Amino acid sequence: MRYEDVYPVVFVHDLSTTTEFYSRTLGLDVIFRADFFVLLALPGESRAAVGFVLEDHPTSPPEGRAATPGSSVFLTLHVADAAEAYEQLVQGGTVISYQLRDEPWGQRRFGVQDPNGLYVDIVEQIQPSPDFWPRYGVSD
């Protein structure tokens, strides 16, 4: 089997609002758009992508799914500077659902919710607290 690409696809209620949020608010590039599906990718050379599909479109898997806030999935966007991203989104009027903070496991992060209620974790890798990982049997 020869793979061409891999990306998650998330069910949504409102594709237009979702596209607007991820492209204008978070800065992802629209790679492909149809009336039932959009594929967005990170700007630059990385091009990691995520797709969004209307939950009631016939192309959805046969067993059906629904866009459910609080489901077992969330999206992580890894950024170079979380504090800068935080300020940019706050200045743009985005509601922050998890305030910027440094986590002991080595992330500076904050969170927002997309228009469908999907949690979006925005993280920067930083040095962990010296005592955090050794207590789990992990060393440098």
Backbone bond lengths (Angstrom), bond angles and torsions (degrees), N, CA, C in turn:
res aa  C-N    CA-C-N  psi(-1)  N-CA   C-N-CA  omega(-1)  CA-C   N-CA-C  phi
1 M - - - 1.442 - - 1.526 108.38 -
2 R 1.310 116.47 131.09 1.465 121.19 178.07 1.523 108.87 -111.20
3 Y 1.316 116.34 115.87 1.459 120.71 -178.00 1.513 111.45 -84.11
4 E 1.303 115.40 145.45 1.461 122.15 176.32 1.527 110.76 -104.00
5 D 1.333 116.57 -35.98 1.458 120.83 -174.85 1.523 108.89 -169.14
6 V 1.309 117.52 168.44 1.455 122.95 172.28 1.526 107.40 -150.96
7 Y 1.330 116.58 137.25 1.456 121.60 177.19 1.519 108.86 -161.43
8 P 1.333 116.38 148.76 1.460 119.12 176.54 1.530 110.24 -77.26
9 V 1.321 116.26 154.81 1.461 122.30 174.03 1.531 106.85 -124.31
10 V 1.324 115.96 128.93 1.451 122.87 -175.26 1.528 109.07 -111.50
11 F 1.312 116.94 134.23 1.466 121.61 176.37 1.523 109.58 -76.35
12 V 1.335 116.22 137.95 1.458 121.02 -179.56 1.523 110.79 -135.92
13 H 1.332 115.25 158.97 1.462 121.82 176.46 1.530 111.14 -84.50
14 D 1.336 116.79 -39.91 1.462 122.62 -172.41 1.525 109.27 -131.83
15 L 1.307 116.39 102.11 1.462 121.31 -175.28 1.523 112.47 -67.95
16 S 1.308 117.43 -38.90 1.457 121.39 -178.54 1.531 111.86 -62.65
17 T 1.323 116.60 -48.99 1.465 121.31 179.48 1.522 110.12 -65.17
18 T 1.323 117.44 -39.15 1.457 121.65 178.33 1.522 110.71 -62.65
19 T 1.323 116.81 -46.35 1.468 121.42 179.07 1.516 110.62 -60.39
20 E 1.315 116.35 -44.52 1.469 121.76 178.02 1.527 111.08 -58.28
21 F 1.318 117.18 -46.57 1.465 121.68 -178.94 1.529 111.01 -60.56
22 Y 1.324 117.24 -50.98 1.465 120.04 -175.90 1.527 113.36 -73.50
23 S 1.324 117.99 -32.48 1.463 119.10 -178.97 1.530 111.96 -84.66
24 R 1.313 117.99 -49.37 1.473 120.01 -176.74 1.522 113.25 -83.36
25 T 1.324 117.64 -44.66 1.462 120.29 -176.62 1.524 111.45 -76.63
26 L 1.343 117.56 -46.56 1.457 120.70 -175.98 1.530 113.86 -99.75
27 G 1.320 118.57 -8.60 1.466 120.86 172.79 1.511 117.30 81.73
28 L 1.332 119.08 17.02 1.462 120.05 176.34 1.528 109.60 -76.16
29 D 1.314 116.28 152.52 1.464 122.31 179.22 1.520 110.70 -90.57
30 V 1.325 116.39 137.43 1.463 121.09 174.46 1.529 107.19 -80.33
31 I 1.329 116.45 118.41 1.463 122.64 -179.03 1.529 110.66 -94.45
32 F 1.328 115.37 -39.48 1.468 121.51 179.88 1.517 107.66 -148.65
33 R 1.346 115.58 139.98 1.461 119.44 178.98 1.523 109.11 -139.96
34 A 1.318 115.16 134.63 1.460 122.97 171.14 1.521 106.25 -134.49
35 D 1.309 118.33 176.70 1.466 119.39 -178.49 1.525 113.31 -71.78
36 F 1.318 118.04 -10.74 1.460 122.23 -177.83 1.521 113.62 -122.26
37 F 1.351 118.59 -8.55 1.463 122.62 -172.33 1.521 109.99 -150.89
38 V 1.322 115.64 143.88 1.459 120.97 171.79 1.523 108.21 -138.56
39 L 1.331 115.83 141.01 1.459 122.45 175.49 1.517 106.78 -116.17
40 L 1.332 115.70 123.08 1.455 121.94 -179.88 1.513 109.09 -117.48
41 A 1.335 116.56 150.54 1.460 120.49 -179.04 1.517 110.07 -138.03
42 L 1.319 114.39 157.22 1.454 119.59 175.35 1.518 109.49 -62.34
43 P 1.321 117.83 144.33 1.461 119.44 174.27 1.530 109.36 -69.67
44 G 1.303 117.00 158.70 1.459 120.94 178.40 1.513 111.61 94.14
45 E 1.316 114.82 -157.64 1.462 120.00 -173.25 1.518 114.45 -89.15
46 S 1.322 118.61 -19.54 1.460 121.36 -177.13 1.525 111.53 -62.21
47 R 1.315 116.22 -50.44 1.461 125.27 176.50 1.520 114.99 60.11
48 A 1.329 118.75 22.36 1.466 119.40 171.21 1.524 107.07 -55.23
49 A 1.332 116.85 140.53 1.464 119.82 -171.59 1.519 112.45 -129.50
50 V 1.333 114.07 162.26 1.463 122.36 174.09 1.524 107.25 -143.30
51 G 1.331 115.18 140.35 1.458 120.21 178.60 1.516 110.57 -109.00
52 F 1.331 116.03 153.50 1.457 122.41 175.61 1.519 107.64 -131.36
53 V 1.340 116.83 134.43 1.458 121.57 -178.32 1.525 108.98 -132.16
54 L 1.320 115.96 143.39 1.460 120.13 175.49 1.518 109.33 -62.15
55 E 1.318 116.37 133.55 1.464 121.11 -173.80 1.518 113.54 -63.79
56 D 1.323 118.12 -23.31 1.467 120.08 -176.43 1.530 113.49 -106.67
57 H 1.320 117.36 12.78 1.466 119.61 -179.77 1.526 110.65 -77.43
58 P 1.329 117.85 143.43 1.473 121.18 -178.43 1.526 115.06 -59.39
59 T 1.346 118.54 -18.91 1.463 119.52 178.74 1.523 112.47 -78.74
60 S 1.327 118.27 -7.09 1.461 120.97 177.81 1.529 109.26 -62.32
61 P 1.333 117.55 156.60 1.461 119.51 179.34 1.529 111.33 -54.21
62 P 1.321 117.31 147.66 1.460 122.13 -174.87 1.527 114.71 -55.22
63 E 1.334 117.26 -35.42 1.460 118.23 -178.26 1.523 112.28 -76.44
64 G 1.338 117.09 -8.15 1.464 121.32 175.80 1.513 113.46 73.46
65 R 1.277 115.46 149.18 1.460 123.97 177.34 1.514 107.07 -145.48
66 A 1.316 115.00 169.56 1.457 120.08 176.69 1.519 109.42 -137.45
67 A 1.314 114.78 150.05 1.457 119.91 173.22 1.521 106.84 -74.22
68 T 1.320 116.12 111.71 1.452 120.75 -174.37 1.523 110.53 -122.26
69 P 1.330 117.40 111.36 1.468 118.80 175.61 1.524 110.18 -56.69
70 G 1.337 115.38 141.49 1.453 119.46 178.19 1.511 113.36 77.93
71 S 1.335 117.95 15.39 1.462 120.13 178.89 1.519 109.72 -69.20
72 S 1.290 117.38 -176.66 1.461 121.53 -175.76 1.526 113.36 -84.85
73 V 1.307 117.68 17.34 1.468 121.38 -179.07 1.520 109.31 -123.21
74 F 1.331 116.05 141.21 1.459 120.87 167.63 1.516 107.94 -142.66
75 L 1.308 116.14 162.69 1.459 122.44 -175.68 1.514 109.00 -108.34
76 T 1.330 117.98 133.83 1.457 122.27 175.79 1.521 109.08 -111.77
77 L 1.325 115.09 129.33 1.460 121.92 173.14 1.523 106.84 -110.87
78 H 1.334 116.49 117.15 1.462 122.19 -179.56 1.526 107.31 -89.35
79 V 1.336 116.89 119.98 1.467 121.99 -177.08 1.521 110.42 -117.01
80 A 1.334 115.93 162.23 1.459 121.25 178.90 1.521 111.21 -75.37
81 D 1.338 118.42 -33.84 1.457 122.29 -175.88 1.527 109.14 -142.82
82 A 1.325 116.44 99.12 1.463 120.98 -176.67 1.524 112.15 -66.61
83 A 1.332 117.62 -36.77 1.469 120.17 179.59 1.525 110.22 -63.50
84 E 1.309 117.09 -41.44 1.468 121.11 177.53 1.530 110.81 -64.74
85 A 1.326 117.27 -43.77 1.467 121.33 178.63 1.520 110.47 -63.10
86 Y 1.322 116.09 -40.95 1.460 121.78 178.93 1.533 110.14 -59.65
87 E 1.319 116.52 -50.98 1.475 120.98 -179.34 1.522 111.05 -61.08
88 Q 1.311 117.10 -41.39 1.464 121.55 179.27 1.527 110.79 -60.35
89 L 1.333 117.21 -45.73 1.459 120.48 -179.09 1.527 111.83 -70.40
90 V 1.332 117.12 -40.13 1.461 120.01 177.24 1.521 110.12 -61.99
91 Q 1.325 116.93 -45.50 1.468 121.18 179.08 1.525 111.31 -61.57
92 G 1.322 117.04 -30.73 1.457 121.88 178.75 1.525 113.55 -82.71
93 G 1.329 117.10 -1.71 1.456 120.77 177.08 1.521 115.49 89.23
94 T 1.329 117.83 9.95 1.466 120.76 178.41 1.526 110.36 -70.90
95 V 1.310 116.56 134.59 1.464 121.59 177.12 1.529 108.53 -76.11
96 I 1.307 115.78 126.56 1.467 121.90 179.64 1.528 107.67 -95.93
97 S 1.334 116.97 123.18 1.461 119.94 -178.56 1.527 112.79 -95.12
98 Y 1.321 117.93 -18.89 1.458 122.74 175.37 1.519 105.87 -136.61
99 Q 1.310 116.95 112.53 1.462 121.85 -173.15 1.527 111.82 -67.14
100 L 1.316 115.65 152.07 1.463 123.32 -179.87 1.529 110.32 -56.75
101 R 1.325 114.26 129.74 1.461 119.31 176.13 1.517 110.31 -158.32
102 D 1.314 115.68 159.30 1.459 122.27 175.16 1.518 107.99 -93.51
103 E 1.323 116.10 125.73 1.459 121.83 -179.48 1.529 109.17 -95.08
104 P 1.335 118.02 145.58 1.463 120.27 -176.96 1.530 114.03 -63.75
105 W 1.320 118.58 -21.94 1.468 120.71 -179.20 1.530 113.04 -82.51
106 G 1.350 117.80 -0.24 1.458 119.99 172.84 1.516 115.25 105.90
107 Q 1.308 116.44 37.25 1.469 120.15 174.86 1.523 109.66 -135.19
108 R 1.318 115.18 136.95 1.466 121.57 164.87 1.517 103.20 -99.63
109 R 1.348 116.93 123.51 1.451 118.28 -170.93 1.514 112.96 -150.71
110 F 1.323 113.39 161.98 1.456 122.25 170.88 1.513 106.92 -153.06
111 G 1.327 116.53 170.67 1.460 119.01 -176.91 1.509 112.86 -139.29
112 V 1.318 114.07 152.58 1.461 123.09 175.02 1.527 107.49 -134.16
113 Q 1.308 116.43 166.02 1.455 119.78 173.48 1.515 108.59 -114.18
114 D 1.336 116.40 138.04 1.453 119.73 177.13 1.533 108.71 -76.95
115 P 1.330 118.30 175.14 1.465 120.63 -177.26 1.531 114.72 -60.55
116 N 1.336 118.08 -15.47 1.464 122.35 -179.84 1.520 112.38 -96.16
117 G 1.327 117.01 -2.10 1.452 121.20 -177.22 1.522 113.25 92.31
118 L 1.338 118.38 2.12 1.464 121.88 178.63 1.524 108.87 -71.69
119 Y 1.324 117.23 128.13 1.459 121.95 178.48 1.527 109.30 -74.41
120 V 1.338 116.71 132.07 1.462 123.37 177.21 1.522 106.98 -117.38
121 D 1.324 115.79 114.45 1.459 124.54 -178.22 1.521 107.19 -93.99
122 I 1.327 117.55 121.25 1.463 121.52 -178.59 1.520 106.72 -110.52
123 V 1.338 116.34 115.63 1.462 121.10 -169.33 1.518 113.06 -129.26
124 E 1.323 113.61 150.08 1.465 123.69 170.99 1.520 105.81 -124.66
125 Q 1.314 117.80 135.02 1.461 120.58 177.18 1.529 108.46 -78.22
126 I 1.323 116.17 130.11 1.464 123.03 177.31 1.526 108.09 -132.29
127 Q 1.321 116.87 176.77 1.457 120.61 177.81 1.530 109.38 -68.02
128 P 1.325 117.67 131.11 1.474 119.68 175.82 1.529 110.40 -72.80
129 S 1.314 115.75 161.63 1.467 120.27 172.02 1.524 107.08 -59.83
130 P 1.327 117.53 137.54 1.474 120.35 -175.53 1.524 114.36 -55.02
131 D 1.318 117.72 -30.23 1.458 120.43 -176.34 1.525 113.71 -95.85
132 F 1.331 118.52 0.30 1.459 119.08 -174.34 1.530 112.98 -71.82
133 W 1.326 118.87 -60.22 1.468 121.62 -173.52 1.524 114.52 -71.07
134 P 1.346 120.34 -35.58 1.472 118.97 179.18 1.531 113.61 -57.44
135 R 1.321 118.76 -31.69 1.473 119.10 179.99 1.522 112.26 -69.34
136 Y 1.348 117.22 -12.27 1.464 121.75 175.43 1.525 111.56 -104.43
137 G 1.317 115.69 11.74 1.457 120.00 178.57 1.516 113.78 78.85
138 V 1.327 117.13 15.57 1.460 121.47 179.71 1.512 108.22 -106.81
139 S 1.344 116.38 130.69 1.474 120.19 177.76 1.530 107.49 -116.89
140 D 1.309 114.03 169.00 1.482 119.60 -179.16 1.469 112.44 -58.53
